[in-house]
Structure formats: C-alpha cells, structure tokens
C-alpha cells in the first residue's frame, strides 16, 4: 500500500535530484563536516566513522581529545550531524527507487526497501545522541551508553551498506537487461 511519503519520494526521485543530493553529500564530506571538527583530530580516530568499537576503545579515543575538541565533537553531533543523515537518507532512497524498483518491479517489498536507508538514519541519530552524551560526560565513563552507541554505529553502517549493495545489484541488473 502506497503511503503519501512513498508517493512524494517517487515524485522527487530522478537523476537531477540524485545528482544534487550527491553534490550536497560531497559538500558535507569534504567541507562542512571537516570544518565543524577541529583540525586536531588528524591523528585521532572519529568514533562515528568506525564500524564497531568497545566501550574501552571509545573512551580511549575520547580521552585523547582535548576538552575543547570533545565539546566541538558533541556540538557537531547535535547540529551539523543532524542534517547530514537526511541528505544521505534521501540520496539512498532515491537511488533505490530509480534502480532497485525498476530492476525488480515485481519484488514484493519494493515499497519497503526504500526505507532501509531511513532505518540507518534513525540509528545514526541514536549514535549521535549517545556520542554527545559520552563526549559531554567525560571523564565519567558511561559503559552502558558506550555499548549501546557502538551497537547503533554498527547498525547504521550495516543498513547503509545494505542500501548500497541493493543499489549496486539493481544497477548491474539494469545494465545487463539493456545489453
């Protein structure tokens, strides 16, 4: 059953929108996110770019941050990193509409597939809030929050990865169907 959101996504899912979202994602990756973080992070891993980490590893990394860097990292998670997931969520959903749903028109869950990236966005938000709590509460180490946040990080990357794999499978099928 089509929802209004699916209908809206279908209306906007075209290569022009995808290219605009891709350009916006590159702007975030190359300009906005690096400038929102301090230049002092060049030797310190960024937790939300890891696939998995233990609470001990998370606090080892957080402990290597200066107090100013922890504050900046927390604020980035609660500001800029709230907008960025919407960009990649739309990009991946639109890519799934123009590739997967065209390559597999009779797939029984084709409407639901386009929401996989949004599950990743949800876990990204949960990760951001967890990381902000960890950064702001340091030196207090909240191991339960750290463990949950690591799970959210892993789920985020898994769902984003699944979305990309589905787009790739569909693109390959579309390419072979044309030949």
C-alpha positions, 0 to 999 in steps of 0.5 A: 500500500502506497503511503503519501511519503512513498508517493512524494519520494517517487515524485522527487526521485530522478537523476537531477535530484540524485545528482544534487543530493550527491553534490550536497553529500560531497559538500558535507564530506569534504567541507562542512563536516571537516570544518565543524571538527577541529583540525586536531583530530588528524591523528585521532580516530572519529568514533562515528566513522568506525564500524564497531568499537568497545566501550574501552576503545571509545573512551580511549579515543575520547580521552585523547581529545582535548576538552575543547575538541570533545565539546566541538565533537558533541556540538557537531553531533547535535547540529551539523550531524543532524542534517547530514543523515537526511541528505544521505537518507534521501540520496539512498532512497532515491537511488533505490527507487530509480534502480532497485524498483525498476530492476525488480518491479515485481519484488514484493517489498519494493515499497519497503526497501526504500526505507532501509536507508531511513532505518540507518538514519534513525540509528545514526541519530541514536549514535549521535545522541549517545556520542554527545552524551559520552563526549559531554560526560567525560571523564565519567565513563558511561559503559552502558551508553558506550555499548549501546552507541557502538551497537547503533554505529554498527547498525547504521553502517550495516543498513547503509551498506545494505542500501548500497549493495541493493543499489549496486545489484539493481544497477548491474541488473539494469545494465545487463537487461539493456545489453 
